[in-house]
Every structure is written in structure tokens, then in C-alpha cells.
Amino acid sequence: MYTFDESIAPQPQESLLNYIKRLRNRLSMSQQQLAAAAGIHGQSLGKLERGKTLRLNQKTKKGLAIALNIPEEYLDAVVSGLPVEGVQKKQYCPRCWKGGTNPDQAWTLPRAKHCLLCGAQLRCSCISCHEPIASFKHKFCPHCGTPYAEPGQKKSHF
């Protein structure tokens, strides 16, 4: 669980390379230590910190978030150049969401963990193959075909 600490949030206009380097130095970690903790190759981290890589794949993002003890949304914000509040999570309620429609705005807030209507834990990936949701246009996971919504769940909350 994350507690909000403004000193670890990305600063306005902070680049990905400066953000990662600032947090790594704050934790007194070498590049090799951070790469090992994040489960990524040392050269990949070196490219990030030299500004040679400007995007993060899901594995790198998740690994860095865990190693630096920050929410993945902070890395999304830095990469996209948006403030932390402007980054929305791609997550949904497996009970309430109707596939192919836009998710409830409350589900996409960075700190949202559960549906405010039914209390179910929100999901951000396929329950079968664990691939992240790429689009809310689909009712089924494009990787394995599993439906995103739970089958047989009541859609009514009352």
C-alpha cells in the first residue's frame, strides 16, 4: 500500500531520466542494485537514465514501481508529461462494467481500488493471462479470449 509522499511524486516537467535517477539516489541505490531489484537488465536502466529510452514496457514499469516503491501511475505521468492527477488507470469493475463501454470515471482514479457501487476489487488486467487492458472497446481479452466481466453476476445493485 502506498502512502502519499509529495517528495516521491514526479515534479512538473520532470523527465523520465531525471525522475528515476532522483528516486534511485534518494534510496542510495546504484544502477545495478535498482536494475536487479526491478528485474530488468542493467543496460536498460542505463539507457533510461541517459535519456535513450523514453517509453516503458509493462514489465519494466511494474518492476521499477516495485523497486522504487511508487505507484505505476507516477511513471505513466512522467512518460506522458501529465500531472499525476491527469493520469487515469485502465481498470474496471468485473461486476458492473458492460464490455465495450467507457468505464465509470471513479474506477480510473489513481487511488481507486474497489467499485463504489458493489464493492468488488477493480481489475486492470485479464484474470486468465494477466495481460493489461489495452482498450475498453473489447468485451474479451484480445490475448486469450477470456471475458473481462464476471459471468452470471447481477448487474443491478439494488
C-alpha positions in Angstrom: 0.0 0.0 0.0 1.3 3.4 -0.9 1.1 6.5 1.3 1.1 9.8 -0.5 4.5 11.4 -0.2 4.9 14.5 -2.4 8.7 14.2 -2.4 8.4 11.0 -4.5 5.8 12.3 -6.9 7.1 13.5 -10.2 7.8 17.2 -10.4 6.2 19.3 -13.1 8.2 19.0 -16.4 10.5 16.3 -14.8 11.9 13.9 -17.4 11.8 10.2 -17.0 15.6 10.0 -16.7 15.7 12.7 -14.0 12.8 11.2 -12.1 14.3 7.7 -12.0 17.8 9.0 -11.1 16.3 11.2 -8.4 14.4 8.3 -6.7 17.4 5.9 -7.1 19.7 8.4 -5.5 17.2 9.1 -2.7 17.2 5.3 -1.9 21.1 5.3 -2.1 21.0 2.6 -4.8 23.4 2.0 -7.6 22.1 1.4 -11.1 23.0 -2.3 -10.8 21.1 -2.5 -7.5 18.0 -0.9 -8.9 18.1 -2.9 -12.1 18.3 -6.1 -10.0 15.5 -5.0 -7.7 13.3 -4.1 -10.7 14.1 -7.3 -12.6 15.5 -5.5 -15.6 18.8 -5.6 -17.4 21.4 -3.0 -16.2 21.9 -1.7 -19.7 18.1 -1.0 -19.9 18.3 1.1 -16.8 21.4 2.9 -18.1 19.5 3.8 -21.3 16.6 5.1 -19.3 18.9 7.3 -17.2 20.8 8.6 -20.2 17.5 9.6 -21.9 18.0 7.0 -24.7 14.7 5.3 -23.8 11.6 7.4 -23.4 8.9 4.7 -23.0 8.4 1.9 -20.5 7.0 -1.5 -21.3 4.7 -3.1 -18.8 7.4 -5.4 -17.2 9.9 -2.5 -16.8 7.2 -0.2 -15.4 6.0 -2.7 -12.9 9.5 -3.6 -11.8 10.6 0.0 -11.4 7.4 0.8 -9.5 8.0 -2.0 -7.0 11.8 -1.3 -6.7 11.2 2.4 -6.1 8.1 1.9 -4.0 6.0 4.2 -6.1 2.6 3.7 -7.9 2.9 2.8 -11.6 0.8 5.9 -12.3 3.7 8.1 -11.4 5.8 6.5 -14.1 2.8 6.9 -16.5 2.6 10.6 -15.6 6.3 11.2 -16.3 6.3 9.4 -19.6 3.1 11.2 -20.8 4.1 14.6 -19.5 0.9 14.9 -17.5 0.5 15.8 -13.8 -0.1 12.8 -11.6 -3.8 13.8 -11.2 -4.2 13.7 -15.0 -3.2 10.0 -15.4 -6.0 7.6 -15.4 -5.8 3.9 -14.7 -7.2 1.4 -17.1 -9.2 -0.6 -14.7 -12.8 -1.7 -14.3 -15.3 -3.4 -12.1 -15.8 -7.0 -13.2 -19.3 -7.0 -11.9 -20.6 -3.6 -13.1 -18.8 -2.8 -16.3 -20.5 -3.5 -19.6 -17.9 -4.5 -22.1 -17.4 -2.2 -25.0 -18.4 0.9 -23.0 -16.4 3.6 -21.2 -15.6 2.7 -17.6 -17.1 4.7 -14.7 -14.8 7.7 -14.1 -14.4 6.7 -10.4 -12.7 3.4 -11.4 -10.0 5.2 -13.3 -8.8 7.4 -10.5 -5.2 6.6 -9.5 -6.2 5.7 -5.9 -9.3 3.7 -6.7 -9.1 0.1 -5.6 -12.7 -1.0 -5.2 -16.0 -0.3 -7.0 -18.1 2.3 -5.2 -21.3 0.7 -6.3 -20.8 -3.0 -5.4 -17.5 -3.1 -3.5 -15.7 -5.5 -5.9 -12.0 -5.2 -6.3 -11.2 -3.3 -9.5 -9.2 -5.1 -12.2 -6.6 -3.7 -14.6 -5.7 -6.9 -16.4 -7.1 -10.1 -17.7 -7.9 -12.6 -14.9 -6.6 -15.5 -17.0 -3.4 -14.3 -18.8 -2.7 -11.2 -16.6 -2.1 -9.0 -19.7 -3.0 -5.4 -19.0 -6.2 -4.0 -20.5 -5.3 -2.1 -23.7 -8.7 -0.8 -24.6 -12.2 -0.7 -23.2 -13.7 -1.3 -26.7 -13.4 -5.0 -26.2 -15.5 -7.4 -24.0 -12.9 -10.1 -24.2 -9.2 -10.2 -23.7 -7.5 -10.0 -27.1 -4.7 -12.3 -25.9 -6.6 -15.3 -24.6 -10.3 -14.6 -25.3 -11.4 -14.6 -21.6 -14.4 -12.3 -20.9 -13.5 -9.3 -18.8 -16.8 -9.2 -17.0 -17.6 -12.0 -14.5 -20.2 -14.3 -16.0 -23.5 -14.7 -14.2 -23.1 -11.6 -12.0 -26.1 -9.5 -11.3 -25.9 -6.1 -12.9 -28.3 -4.5 -10.5 -27.1 -3.1 -7.3 -30.4 -2.8 -5.6 
